[in-house]
Amino acid sequence: MIRILVDADACPVKDEVYRVAERHGANVAIVSNSHMRVPLVPWVERVVVSDGFDAADDWIAEAADKDCVVVTADILLADRCLKAGATVLAPNGKAFTGASIGGAIATRAIMADLRAGGEQLGGPPPFAKTDRSRFLQSLDTALVRLARGR
């Protein structure tokens, strides 16, 4: 069974995940450190982990496999899930791949070093309608690809 694992604490596309998952018959796990409302349907599971450091990331990384799409903006979690064979999408629809993850990790490290040195850096751009649209298309494409690969 195809499964979508959502790093849900700051995920802006949970409603979109539910819509696409229902259309494709995929199961969804909403993973967070706190209680969240989820649709009361049998194919959506709410997973509340401890508030320990990286507890949600650890749960997702352990559950990820070749039959999963993971939705996360966390680059290090994306790397762990790619290594487990999962398809990984950012909430803006950008796919993390084996070819792109190294550069993303390097950029993340450079930005962390700059912030540690006192640099004032702007955050990511505001989430836009185009990001939501790109995510819907990317998730649909990923689920179709997984279904064909079975």
N, CA, C and O atoms as a DFTB+ gen file, in Angstrom:
600 C
 N C O
     1  1       0.836      -1.191       0.000
     2  2       0.000       0.000       0.000
     3  2       0.879       1.252       0.000
     4  3       1.809       1.367       0.799
     5  1       0.583       2.164      -0.881
     6  2       1.319       3.428      -0.938
     7  2       0.919       4.279       0.256
     8  3      -0.253       4.356       0.626
     9  1       1.922       4.915       0.848
    10  2       1.701       5.701       2.049
    11  2       2.359       7.069       1.908
    12  3       3.443       7.195       1.338
    13  1       1.695       8.079       2.428
    14  2       2.261       9.429       2.471
    15  2       2.555       9.737       3.931
    16  3       1.659       9.697       4.775
    17  1       3.815      10.044       4.225
    18  2       4.236      10.396       5.578
    19  2       4.470      11.906       5.605
    20  3       5.275      12.427       4.833
    21  1       3.771      12.599       6.485
    22  2       3.828      14.062       6.518
    23  2       4.494      14.533       7.803
    24  3       4.036      14.229       8.904
    25  1       5.579      15.276       7.646
    26  2       6.234      15.968       8.753
    27  2       5.347      17.179       9.034
    28  3       5.522      18.238       8.432
    29  1       4.397      17.015       9.952
    30  2       3.212      17.872       9.978
    31  2       3.293      19.123      10.826
    32  3       2.448      20.003      10.663
    33  1       4.249      19.256      11.715
    34  2       4.217      20.384      12.652
    35  2       4.121      21.740      11.964
    36  3       3.400      22.612      12.450
    37  1       4.808      21.947      10.872
    38  2       4.745      23.238      10.185
    39  2       4.356      23.073       8.720
    40  3       4.691      23.915       7.887
    41  1       3.661      22.004       8.408
    42  2       3.328      21.704       7.013
    43  2       2.096      22.493       6.558
    44  3       1.023      22.354       7.146
    45  1       2.242      23.323       5.512
    46  2       1.116      24.133       5.049
    47  2       0.212      23.435       4.027
    48  3      -0.745      24.040       3.545
    49  1       0.501      22.169       3.689
    50  2      -0.243      21.508       2.612
    51  2      -0.939      20.222       3.068
    52  3      -1.143      19.309       2.267
    53  1      -1.296      20.151       4.326
    54  2      -1.960      18.935       4.813
    55  2      -3.297      18.695       4.101
    56  3      -3.596      17.561       3.728
    57  1      -4.090      19.728       3.913
    58  2      -5.381      19.554       3.228
    59  2      -5.186      19.046       1.803
    60  3      -5.971      18.229       1.322
    61  1      -4.157      19.519       1.135
    62  2      -3.867      19.060      -0.222
    63  2      -3.457      17.590      -0.210
    64  3      -3.832      16.831      -1.104
    65  1      -2.689      17.190       0.802
    66  2      -2.294      15.783       0.931
    67  2      -3.537      14.908       1.049
    68  3      -3.627      13.869       0.394
    69  1      -4.486      15.314       1.871
    70  2      -5.705      14.512       2.055
    71  2      -6.458      14.347       0.734
    72  3      -6.900      13.249       0.398
    73  1      -6.599      15.442      -0.009
    74  2      -7.342      15.387      -1.279
    75  2      -6.677      14.441      -2.282
    76  3      -7.344      13.598      -2.883
    77  1      -5.385      14.583      -2.456
    78  2      -4.675      13.764      -3.447
    79  2      -4.628      12.311      -2.986
    80  3      -4.793      11.400      -3.798
    81  1      -4.406      12.087      -1.708
    82  2      -4.347      10.718      -1.186
    83  2      -5.682       9.999      -1.384
    84  3      -5.710       8.830      -1.767
    85  1      -6.763      10.688      -1.128
    86  2      -8.082      10.066      -1.306
    87  2      -8.297       9.677      -2.771
    88  3      -8.803       8.593      -3.063
    89  1      -7.917      10.550      -3.670
    90  2      -8.084      10.283      -5.100
    91  2      -7.264       9.067      -5.539
    92  3      -7.690       8.319      -6.420
    93  1      -6.098       8.867      -4.932
    94  2      -5.203       7.770      -5.320
    95  2      -5.335       6.530      -4.428
    96  3      -4.696       5.513      -4.694
    97  1      -6.141       6.601      -3.394
    98  2      -6.285       5.467      -2.496
    99  2      -5.051       5.212      -1.650
   100  3      -4.754       4.067      -1.310
   101  1      -4.331       6.268      -1.309
   102  2      -3.122       6.140      -0.490
   103  2      -3.452       6.380       0.976
   104  3      -4.367       7.134       1.305
   105  1      -2.696       5.731       1.847
   106  2      -2.810       5.985       3.279
   107  2      -1.922       7.173       3.643
   108  3      -0.924       7.444       2.975
   109  1      -2.300       7.878       4.709
   110  2      -1.564       9.068       5.148
   111  2      -1.255       8.929       6.632
   112  3      -2.115       8.535       7.420
   113  1      -0.014       9.258       7.010
   114  2       0.361       9.368       8.419
   115  2       0.772      10.810       8.669
   116  3       1.721      11.306       8.062
   117  1       0.060      11.478       9.560
   118  2       0.355      12.853       9.958
   119  2       1.165      12.758      11.249
   120  3       0.638      12.390      12.299
   121  1       2.446      13.093      11.157
   122  2       3.369      12.881      12.280
   123  2       3.724      14.236      12.887
   124  3       4.183      15.142      12.192
   125  1       3.502      14.359      14.200
   126  2       3.777      15.633      14.867
   127  2       4.121      15.396      16.332
   128  3       3.954      14.301      16.868
   129  1       4.608      16.465      16.960
   130  2       4.934      16.415      18.383
   131  2       3.750      16.777      19.266
   132  3       3.825      16.669      20.490
   133  1       2.657      17.206      18.646
   134  2       1.485      17.591      19.417
   135  2       0.225      17.112      18.691
   136  3       0.259      16.762      17.511
   137  1      -0.857      17.109      19.412
   138  2      -2.133      16.667      18.855
   139  2      -2.575      17.615      17.736
   140  3      -2.563      18.835      17.903
   141  1      -2.961      17.043      16.603
   142  2      -3.489      17.826      15.475
   143  2      -4.786      17.200      15.030
   144  3      -4.986      15.990      15.130
   145  1      -5.660      18.051      14.538
   146  2      -6.897      17.510      13.972
   147  2      -6.601      16.922      12.603
   148  3      -5.898      17.517      11.785
   149  1      -7.149      15.752      12.378
   150  2      -7.032      15.102      11.071
   151  2      -8.424      14.610      10.690
   152  3      -9.280      14.441      11.559
   153  1      -8.656      14.382       9.410
   154  2      -9.959      13.838       9.012
   155  2     -10.201      12.479       9.678
   156  3      -9.284      11.668       9.813
   157  1     -11.418      12.255      10.080
   158  2     -11.770      10.983      10.718
   159  2     -12.166       9.974       9.643
   160  3     -13.337       9.635       9.479
   161  1     -11.164       9.511       8.928
   162  2     -11.331       8.513       7.882
   163  2     -10.304       7.415       8.132
   164  3      -9.252       7.676       8.715
   165  1     -10.592       6.203       7.703
   166  2      -9.686       5.095       8.023
   167  2      -8.314       5.178       7.361
   168  3      -7.384       4.515       7.819
   169  1      -8.159       5.953       6.322
   170  2      -6.878       5.991       5.615
   171  2      -5.949       7.100       6.105
   172  3      -4.851       7.263       5.572
   173  1      -6.377       7.871       7.122
   174  2      -5.516       8.898       7.725
   175  2      -5.234       8.502       9.170
   176  3      -6.146       8.271       9.964
   177  1      -3.939       8.430       9.484
   178  2      -3.482       8.078      10.827
   179  2      -2.799       9.289      11.446
   180  3      -1.962       9.932      10.813
   181  1      -3.162       9.590      12.681
   182  2      -2.486      10.653      13.415
   183  2      -1.427       9.978      14.284
   184  3      -1.745       9.086      15.070
   185  1      -0.176      10.400      14.145
   186  2       0.921       9.859      14.944
   187  2       1.487      11.007      15.764
   188  3       2.073      11.943      15.220
   189  1       1.305      10.927      17.085
   190  2       1.854      11.941      17.980
   191  2       3.043      11.314      18.692
   192  3       2.901      10.336      19.426
   193  1       4.214      11.891      18.463
   194  2       5.447      11.381      19.064
   195  2       5.795      12.247      20.265
   196  3       5.152      13.268      20.511
   197  1       6.810      11.836      21.008
   198  2       7.236      12.631      22.161
   199  2       7.772      13.974      21.675
   200  3       8.007      14.171      20.483
   201  1       7.957      14.879      22.607
   202  2       8.493      16.177      22.215
   203  2      10.017      16.175      22.232
   204  3      10.644      17.234      22.234
   205  1      10.608      14.987      22.246
   206  2      12.062      14.873      22.201
   207  2      12.622      15.403      20.895
   208  3      11.927      15.453      19.880
   209  1      13.883      15.796      20.931
   210  2      14.543      16.351      19.759
   211  2      14.503      15.344      18.614
   212  3      14.935      14.202      18.770
   213  1      13.992      15.763      17.483
   214  2      13.910      14.954      16.259
   215  2      13.043      13.699      16.382
   216  3      13.194      12.775      15.583
   217  1      12.140      13.647      17.362
   218  2      11.301      12.450      17.531
   219  2      10.424      12.205      16.302
   220  3      10.292      11.066      15.854
   221  1       9.828      13.261      15.757
   222  2       8.990      13.101      14.561
   223  2       9.850      12.684      13.374
   224  3       9.459      11.812      12.598
   225  1      11.009      13.298      13.233
   226  2      11.912      12.944      12.137
   227  2      12.337      11.478      12.243
   228  3      12.371      10.760      11.244
   229  1      12.658      11.045      13.459
   230  2      13.081       9.654      13.649
   231  2      11.963       8.693      13.273
   232  3      12.215       7.679      12.622
   233  1      10.729       8.996      13.674
   234  2       9.602       8.115      13.359
   235  2       9.428       8.026      11.842
   236  3       9.269       6.936      11.292
   237  1       9.460       9.168      11.176
   238  2       9.271       9.196       9.724
   239  2      10.400       8.445       9.027
   240  3      10.145       7.631       8.140
   241  1      11.639       8.708       9.416
   242  2      12.783       8.052       8.767
   243  2      12.722       6.537       8.936
   244  3      13.082       5.798       8.019
   245  1      12.274       6.071      10.087
   246  2      12.171       4.625      10.316
   247  2      11.025       4.007       9.516
   248  3      11.106       2.843       9.122
   249  1       9.970       4.763       9.273
   250  2       8.816       4.241       8.544
   251  2       8.976       4.363       7.029
   252  3       8.280       3.676       6.282
   253  1       9.878       5.224       6.568
   254  2      10.029       5.490       5.136
   255  2      10.596       4.281       4.407
   256  3      11.491       3.590       4.895
   257  1      10.041       4.050       3.219
   258  2      10.550       2.991       2.345
   259  2      10.181       3.314       0.909
   260  3       9.684       4.404       0.626
   261  1      10.415       2.389       0.013
   262  2      10.206       2.639      -1.424
   263  2       8.740       2.852      -1.788
   264  3       8.457       3.342      -2.882
   265  1       7.810       2.507      -0.922
   266  2       6.387       2.688      -1.186
   267  2       5.823       3.941      -0.529
   268  3       4.609       4.071      -0.378
   269  1       6.698       4.862      -0.139
   270  2       6.278       6.065       0.576
   271  2       6.631       7.334      -0.180
   272  3       7.627       7.410      -0.900
   273  1       5.776       8.321       0.013
   274  2       6.110       9.703      -0.331
   275  2       6.193      10.429       1.003
   276  3       5.249      10.400       1.792
   277  1       7.318      11.074       1.250
   278  2       7.504      11.844       2.473
   279  2       7.377      13.320       2.122
   280  3       7.975      13.793       1.156
   281  1       6.590      14.042       2.917
   282  2       6.416      15.486       2.721
   283  2       7.101      16.186       3.884
   284  3       6.666      16.085       5.031
   285  1       8.187      16.902       3.570
   286  2       8.938      17.611       4.604
   287  2       9.733      18.746       3.992
   288  3      10.114      18.693       2.822
   289  1       9.979      19.773       4.789
   290  2      10.877      20.856       4.394
   291  2      12.250      20.666       5.044
   292  3      13.174      21.437       4.786
   293  1      12.379      19.648       5.878
   294  2      13.602      19.382       6.629
   295  2      14.596      18.643       5.728
   296  3      14.368      17.492       5.355
   297  1      15.687      19.304       5.386
   298  2      16.658      18.742       4.441
   299  2      17.324      17.485       4.994
   300  3      17.524      16.518       4.259
   301  1      17.666      17.490       6.277
   302  2      18.329      16.308       6.839
   303  2      17.372      15.115       6.903
   304  3      17.789      13.978       6.680
   305  1      16.101      15.362       7.205
   306  2      15.108      14.291       7.169
   307  2      14.926      13.798       5.735
   308  3      14.817      12.594       5.501
   309  1      14.895      14.707       4.793
   310  2      14.771      14.320       3.387
   311  2      15.904      13.382       2.997
   312  3      15.673      12.380       2.320
   313  1      17.114      13.692       3.413
   314  2      18.272      12.845       3.113
   315  2      18.097      11.445       3.694
   316  3      18.357      10.453       3.013
   317  1      17.661      11.362       4.941
   318  2      17.457      10.055       5.581
   319  2      16.396       9.237       4.838
   320  3      16.547       8.029       4.654
   321  1      15.329       9.905       4.417
   322  2      14.240       9.208       3.730
   323  2      14.650       8.773       2.325
   324  3      14.269       7.692       1.877
   325  1      15.420       9.602       1.630
   326  2      15.931       9.206       0.317
   327  2      16.795       7.957       0.438
   328  3      16.712       7.056      -0.397
   329  1      17.617       7.904       1.469
   330  2      18.474       6.730       1.690
   331  2      17.655       5.478       1.953
   332  3      18.113       4.367       1.686
   333  1      16.430       5.652       2.481
   334  2      15.535       4.513       2.732
   335  2      14.748       4.137       1.477
   336  3      13.991       3.166       1.490
   337  1      14.920       4.893       0.398
   338  2      14.244       4.590      -0.859
   339  2      12.949       5.332      -1.100
   340  3      12.270       5.074      -2.093
   341  1      12.589       6.252      -0.214
   342  2      11.329       6.985      -0.342
   343  2      11.439       8.101      -1.377
   344  3      12.532       8.569      -1.695
   345  1      10.288       8.514      -1.894
   346  2      10.167       9.724      -2.699
   347  2       9.949      10.860      -1.713
   348  3       9.146      10.724      -0.789
   349  1      10.648      11.978      -1.890
   350  2      10.559      13.057      -0.911
   351  2      10.223      14.369      -1.610
   352  3      10.883      14.766      -2.571
   353  1       9.181      15.036      -1.109
   354  2       8.731      16.325      -1.641
   355  2       8.723      17.376      -0.543
   356  3       8.350      17.103       0.598
   357  1       9.140      18.576      -0.906
   358  2       8.984      19.723      -0.013
   359  2       7.557      20.244      -0.166
   360  3       6.927      19.992      -1.193
   361  1       7.036      20.956       0.816
   362  2       5.678      21.498       0.705
   363  2       5.475      22.445      -0.478
   364  3       4.337      22.679      -0.885
   365  1       6.548      22.988      -1.032
   366  2       6.411      23.851      -2.210
   367  2       6.416      23.058      -3.515
   368  3       6.381      23.639      -4.599
   369  1       6.462      21.718      -3.407
   370  2       6.415      20.865      -4.586
   371  2       7.764      20.468      -5.129
   372  3       7.839      19.639      -6.036
   373  1       8.831      21.034      -4.603
   374  2      10.167      20.679      -5.058
   375  2      10.513      19.274      -4.583
   376  3      10.360      18.945      -3.406
   377  1      10.981      18.456      -5.513
   378  2      11.381      17.097      -5.157
   379  2      12.827      17.100      -4.681
   380  3      13.698      17.712      -5.300
   381  1      13.067      16.417      -3.586
   382  2      14.433      16.142      -3.172
   383  2      14.839      14.855      -3.881
   384  3      14.075      13.890      -3.907
   385  1      16.027      14.839      -4.451
   386  2      16.515      13.653      -5.155
   387  2      17.927      13.344      -4.696
   388  3      18.561      14.142      -4.007
   389  1      18.408      12.178      -5.088
   390  2      19.792      11.838      -4.789
   391  2      20.763      12.836      -5.397
   392  3      21.822      13.103      -4.829
   393  1      20.404      13.387      -6.550
   394  2      21.268      14.352      -7.228
   395  2      21.233      15.733      -6.585
   396  3      22.208      16.479      -6.684
   397  1      20.135      16.087      -5.931
   398  2      20.003      17.443      -5.395
   399  2      20.259      17.544      -3.895
   400  3      20.503      18.639      -3.389
   401  1      20.209      16.441      -3.184
   402  2      20.254      16.526      -1.721
   403  2      21.614      16.980      -1.202
   404  3      21.682      17.689      -0.199
   405  1      22.694      16.584      -1.866
   406  2      24.022      17.006      -1.416
   407  2      24.176      18.513      -1.437
   408  3      24.685      19.103      -0.485
   409  1      23.739      19.138      -2.520
   410  2      23.803      20.594      -2.621
   411  2      22.921      21.271      -1.591
   412  3      23.295      22.303      -1.033
   413  1      21.743      20.695      -1.331
   414  2      20.833      21.270      -0.335
   415  2      21.447      21.194       1.063
   416  3      21.326      22.133       1.850
   417  1      22.105      20.078       1.367
   418  2      22.752      19.934       2.679
   419  2      23.903      20.926       2.809
   420  3      24.079      21.539       3.863
   421  1      24.686      21.087       1.744
   422  2      25.814      22.030       1.777
   423  2      25.320      23.462       1.966
   424  3      25.886      24.217       2.757
   425  1      24.276      23.833       1.249
   426  2      23.715      25.179       1.388
   427  2      23.196      25.403       2.797
   428  3      23.386      26.473       3.374
   429  1      22.530      24.376       3.356
   430  2      22.024      24.476       4.721
   431  2      23.169      24.720       5.701
   432  3      23.048      25.545       6.607
   433  1      24.273      24.009       5.521
   434  2      25.423      24.160       6.414
   435  2      26.039      25.556       6.284
   436  3      26.401      26.169       7.289
   437  1      26.157      26.049       5.074
   438  2      26.706      27.396       4.863
   439  2      25.825      28.435       5.536
   440  3      26.327      29.336       6.208
   441  1      24.514      28.314       5.360
   442  2      23.591      29.272       5.973
   443  2      23.671      29.209       7.497
   444  3      23.621      30.247       8.158
   445  1      23.796      28.006       8.065
   446  2      23.921      27.866       9.517
   447  2      25.203      28.535      10.005
   448  3      25.201      29.189      11.048
   449  1      26.301      28.376       9.257
   450  2      27.565      29.018       9.634
   451  2      27.440      30.542       9.584
   452  3      27.928      31.241      10.473
   453  1      26.788      31.047       8.544
   454  2      26.601      32.493       8.438
   455  2      25.761      33.031       9.594
   456  3      26.082      34.069      10.172
   457  1      24.676      32.312       9.931
   458  2      23.832      32.749      11.055
   459  2      24.618      32.708      12.366
   460  3      24.494      33.604      13.201
   461  1      25.430      31.658      12.541
   462  2      26.232      31.542      13.757
   463  2      27.246      32.676      13.858
   464  3      27.632      33.077      14.956
   465  1      27.675      33.190      12.709
   466  2      28.617      34.304      12.687
   467  2      27.953      35.658      12.828
   468  3      28.625      36.686      12.742
   469  1      26.658      35.679      13.043
   470  2      25.946      36.929      13.273
   471  2      25.319      37.548      12.044
   472  3      24.752      38.638      12.124
   473  1      25.408      36.886      10.920
   474  2      24.781      37.414       9.708
   475  2      23.267      37.430       9.868
   476  3      22.679      36.479      10.383
   477  1      22.648      38.502       9.427
   478  2      21.196      38.614       9.425
   479  2      20.696      38.139       8.063
   480  3      20.842      38.840       7.062
   481  1      20.117      36.963       8.032
   482  2      19.647      36.377       6.772
   483  2      18.134      36.343       6.769
   484  3      17.506      36.072       7.792
   485  1      17.562      36.615       5.634
   486  2      16.108      36.489       5.517
   487  2      15.730      35.015       5.460
   488  3      16.538      34.176       5.062
   489  1      14.538      34.715       5.846
   490  2      14.055      33.349       5.781
   491  2      13.570      33.026       4.388
   492  3      13.795      33.788       3.448
   493  1      12.904      31.892       4.258
   494  2      12.375      31.521       2.948
   495  2      11.265      32.486       2.528
   496  3      10.654      33.140       3.372
   497  1      11.011      32.570       1.231
   498  2       9.926      33.451       0.781
   499  2       8.590      32.965       1.317
   500  3       8.454      31.784       1.637
   501  1       7.608      33.840       1.423
   502  2       6.287      33.427       1.900
   503  2       5.703      32.336       0.993
   504  3       5.934      32.325      -0.216
   505  1       4.958      31.438       1.593
   506  2       4.311      30.357       0.856
   507  2       3.236      30.974      -0.044
   508  3       2.408      31.758       0.420
   509  1       3.252      30.619      -1.323
   510  2       2.356      31.249      -2.296
   511  2       1.415      30.230      -2.928
   512  3       1.609      29.022      -2.796
   513  1       0.395      30.735      -3.618
   514  2      -0.543      29.864      -4.327
   515  2       0.182      29.004      -5.357
   516  3      -0.195      27.854      -5.580
   517  1       1.204      29.546      -5.976
   518  2       1.956      28.765      -6.969
   519  2       2.682      27.596      -6.304
   520  3       2.823      26.532      -6.907
   521  1       3.143      27.788      -5.060
   522  2       3.771      26.689      -4.323
   523  2       2.756      25.574      -4.072
   524  3       3.059      24.394      -4.247
   525  1       1.559      25.960      -3.664
   526  2       0.492      24.989      -3.388
   527  2       0.138      24.219      -4.657
   528  3      -0.035      23.000      -4.619
   529  1       0.033      24.917      -5.761
   530  2      -0.290      24.291      -7.041
   531  2       0.819      23.334      -7.478
   532  3       0.546      22.223      -7.931
   533  1       2.069      23.771      -7.340
   534  2       3.208      22.924      -7.702
   535  2       3.238      21.676      -6.820
   536  3       3.548      20.584      -7.296
   537  1       2.916      21.838      -5.537
   538  2       2.889      20.689      -4.640
   539  2       1.827      19.679      -5.078
   540  3       2.097      18.480      -5.144
   541  1       0.629      20.163      -5.374
   542  2      -0.440      19.263      -5.819
   543  2      -0.007      18.458      -7.035
   544  3      -0.210      17.245      -7.085
   545  1       0.582      19.119      -8.001
   546  2       1.032      18.438      -9.215
   547  2       2.154      17.449      -8.904
   548  3       2.148      16.331      -9.419
   549  1       3.110      17.842      -8.074
   550  2       4.228      16.963      -7.738
   551  2       3.772      15.728      -6.971
   552  3       4.245      14.622      -7.232
   553  1       2.854      15.915      -6.026
   554  2       2.362      14.774      -5.260
   555  2       1.576      13.821      -6.150
   556  3       1.742      12.605      -6.059
   557  1       0.728      14.363      -7.004
   558  2      -0.028      13.523      -7.931
   559  2       0.927      12.719      -8.818
   560  3       0.746      11.514      -8.992
   561  1       1.928      13.375      -9.370
   562  2       2.906      12.703     -10.230
   563  2       3.654      11.614      -9.465
   564  3       3.854      10.517      -9.987
   565  1       4.065      11.906      -8.243
   566  2       4.796      10.920      -7.440
   567  2       3.938       9.693      -7.147
   568  3       4.430       8.567      -7.209
   569  1       2.662       9.900      -6.829
   570  2       1.784       8.764      -6.529
   571  2       1.516       7.929      -7.774
   572  3       1.461       6.702      -7.692
   573  1       1.350       8.570      -8.917
   574  2       1.164       7.834     -10.173
   575  2       2.408       6.995     -10.452
   576  3       2.297       5.823     -10.811
   577  1       3.578       7.582     -10.291
   578  2       4.841       6.868     -10.538
   579  2       4.969       5.665      -9.610
   580  3       5.349       4.581     -10.053
   581  1       4.655       5.844      -8.329
   582  2       4.730       4.726      -7.390
   583  2       3.753       3.618      -7.752
   584  3       4.094       2.437      -7.682
   585  1       2.545       3.993      -8.137
   586  2       1.526       2.998      -8.482
   587  2       1.955       2.200      -9.719
   588  3       1.713       0.995      -9.790
   589  1       2.574       2.849     -10.673
   590  2       3.023       2.152     -11.895
   591  2       4.200       1.228     -11.626
   592  3       4.394       0.231     -12.322
   593  1       4.987       1.573     -10.604
   594  2       6.168       0.777     -10.286
   595  2       5.873      -0.498      -9.545
   596  3       6.790      -1.261      -9.241
   597  1       4.631      -0.747      -9.250
   598  2       4.269      -1.943      -8.465
   599  2       4.080      -3.128      -9.354
   600  3       3.774      -4.219      -8.873
